[in-house]
Amino acid sequence: MSREQWKQLAAARDLLGLGNRATVKEIKQAYRRLSKEHHPDTASQGEEERLAMHEITAAYQTLLRHCEQYPIPLCREESDQPLDGEDWWLDRFGQDPLWGKGGK
């Protein structure tokens, strides 16, 4: 995942008030809780509520899409593998004479 994707994921996690690790059930519960507060049918009909609901829904969709594609935590830890593909490759095969930078 790119740094931008991690940032989007972290922003979505923070918006829904989730911790570093969350199950799909916890994500859905957080979405339902916030949507009850900000849904235009139950809250005031102001523009702020409509925009808040759009942001909550976008965050929810981002997290669900992540959970479908990547069965990993919702935050990047320092011990995690590098983000960029080239860094990942060099971390694993950098010393290999055939595949690494030192290859001929």
Residue, then its C-alpha position, 0 to 999 in steps of 0.5 A: m500500500s502507498r503512503e497515501q492509502w495509509k493516510q486515507l485509512a488512518a483518517a477513516r479509522d479516526l473519523l469512525g473512532l476505531g482503534n488500530r485493530a478493528t473487526v468488520k463488526e466493529i466497523k459496522q457498529a461505529y458506522r451505524r452509531l455515527s449515521k444515527e447521529h448525522h443522518p439527515d432524516t434524524a438530525s437537523q437538515g443542515e448542510e453540515e449534517r449532510l456533509a458529515m454523513h457523506e464523510i462518514t459513509a466514505a470512511y466506512q466504504t474505505l475501511l470495508r474495501h481495505c478489509e476485503q483486500y487486505p487482511i491486516p491491521l488498520c494502521r502501519e507499525e514501524s515494524d511493518q514492511p516498507l510501503d514501496g514495492e522497490d523497497w520491499w523487493l530490495d529488503r528481501f532480495g537486495q543481497d541476491p546477486l541475480w535480483g538485487k542491485g548488486g546483480k550483473 
